[in-house]
Amino acid sequence: MLAAVIALTNRLMSVVAILAVCGIVVSSVSLQHHYATSKTAYCDIGETFNCDIVNRSEYSSVLGIPVALIGMLGYAALAGLATVYRERRETSTMLFGAAAAGLAFALYLTYIEARVLGVFCILCLSSLALIATTTILAAVIWWRRDSRQ
């Protein structure tokens, strides 16, 4: 039974690592749009979806650091926890905490998109889906590791 739990945990950690790499890719494309000097049609879909408006708004940086770069670093940390540090006892707690913090930040940014900017970014919504899924998987990993100790 313990071997099955460990095998499932390792598979879930691998899925988290894959999701984190996808998050790095999405965030890097968003960072590219943040620094682009010309308008793009990449995500300009009517009045509801426009990545340029979101990625170049005053809310696209925190203390001068682009939100997309923060996302890349956060996803890199999640990938590191799910791969390099996966065997450490405290990793499941750190993974869940980091993913939950990332989800809270993504939900805040989505609120800004919906209520302040009035337009959504498909890249941002993709990142929200990735971090939400990662948080759910991290919760399962944390619960499973906690229950076997």
C-alpha positions in Angstrom: 0.0 0.0 0.0 2.8 2.4 0.9 4.5 1.7 -2.4 1.3 2.5 -4.3 1.0 5.9 -2.5 4.7 6.7 -3.2 4.2 5.8 -6.9 1.1 7.9 -7.1 2.8 10.8 -5.4 5.8 10.6 -7.8 3.4 10.6 -10.8 1.6 13.6 -9.5 4.9 15.4 -8.9 5.8 14.7 -12.5 2.5 16.2 -13.7 3.1 19.2 -11.5 6.5 19.6 -13.1 5.0 19.4 -16.6 2.4 22.0 -15.7 5.1 24.2 -14.3 7.0 24.0 -17.6 3.8 24.9 -19.4 3.4 27.8 -17.1 7.0 29.0 -17.8 6.2 28.9 -21.5 2.9 30.8 -21.2 4.6 33.4 -18.9 7.5 33.9 -21.3 5.1 34.5 -24.2 3.3 37.0 -22.0 6.6 38.7 -21.0 7.4 39.0 -24.7 4.1 40.7 -25.3 4.8 42.9 -22.3 7.9 44.3 -23.9 6.7 44.3 -27.5 6.8 47.8 -29.0 4.1 47.3 -31.6 0.5 46.2 -31.3 -0.2 42.5 -32.0 -3.3 40.7 -33.2 -2.3 37.6 -31.2 -5.0 37.9 -28.6 -7.2 40.7 -30.0 -10.5 38.9 -30.0 -13.3 41.5 -29.9 -13.9 43.8 -27.0 -13.6 41.0 -24.4 -10.1 39.5 -25.0 -7.0 41.6 -25.7 -3.6 40.6 -24.3 -1.9 43.8 -25.3 -4.2 45.9 -23.1 -3.6 43.6 -20.1 0.1 43.1 -20.7 0.8 46.8 -21.1 -1.5 48.1 -18.4 -0.3 49.7 -15.1 -1.2 46.4 -13.4 1.3 44.4 -15.5 4.2 45.2 -13.2 4.6 45.0 -9.4 7.4 47.4 -8.1 8.7 47.6 -11.6 8.9 43.8 -12.1 6.7 42.5 -14.9 4.0 40.1 -13.6 4.9 37.7 -16.4 8.5 37.5 -15.0 7.1 36.9 -11.5 5.0 34.1 -13.0 8.1 32.5 -14.7 10.0 32.6 -11.5 7.1 31.1 -9.6 6.6 28.3 -12.0 10.4 27.6 -12.0 10.2 27.3 -8.2 7.3 24.9 -8.5 9.2 22.8 -11.1 12.2 22.7 -8.8 10.1 21.5 -5.9 8.4 18.9 -8.0 11.7 17.5 -9.4 14.9 18.3 -7.6 13.5 18.5 -4.1 10.6 16.0 -4.5 12.0 13.5 -1.9 12.3 16.0 1.0 9.7 15.7 3.7 8.8 19.4 3.7 8.5 19.6 0.0 4.8 18.7 -0.2 4.0 21.5 2.3 6.1 24.0 0.4 4.7 23.0 -2.9 1.1 23.4 -1.7 1.9 26.8 -0.1 3.7 28.1 -3.2 1.0 26.9 -5.5 -1.8 28.4 -3.3 0.1 31.7 -3.2 0.4 31.7 -7.0 -3.3 30.9 -7.3 -4.3 33.7 -5.0 -2.1 36.1 -7.0 -3.6 34.8 -10.3 -7.1 35.3 -8.9 -6.3 38.8 -7.9 -5.0 39.6 -11.4 -8.1 38.0 -13.0 -10.2 40.3 -10.7 -8.2 43.3 -12.1 -8.9 42.1 -15.6 -12.6 41.7 -15.0 -13.4 44.7 -12.8 -10.8 47.3 -13.5 -9.6 46.7 -17.1 -12.8 45.2 -18.4 -10.8 42.9 -20.8 -9.2 39.5 -20.4 -5.9 38.1 -21.6 -6.0 34.5 -22.9 -2.4 33.9 -21.7 -3.4 35.1 -18.2 -6.4 32.8 -18.2 -4.3 29.9 -19.4 -1.9 30.6 -16.5 -4.8 30.7 -14.1 -5.9 27.3 -15.3 -2.4 25.9 -14.9 -1.9 27.3 -11.4 -5.4 26.2 -10.3 -4.7 22.6 -11.5 -1.3 22.7 -9.9 -2.7 23.8 -6.6 -5.3 21.0 -6.6 -2.6 18.4 -7.4 -0.3 19.9 -4.7 -3.1 19.7 -2.2 -3.5 16.0 -3.1 0.2 15.4 -2.7 0.3 17.3 0.6 -2.7 15.3 1.9 -1.3 12.0 0.8 2.2 12.6 2.2 0.8 14.0 5.4 -1.5 11.0 5.9 1.2 8.4 5.5 3.6 10.0 8.1 
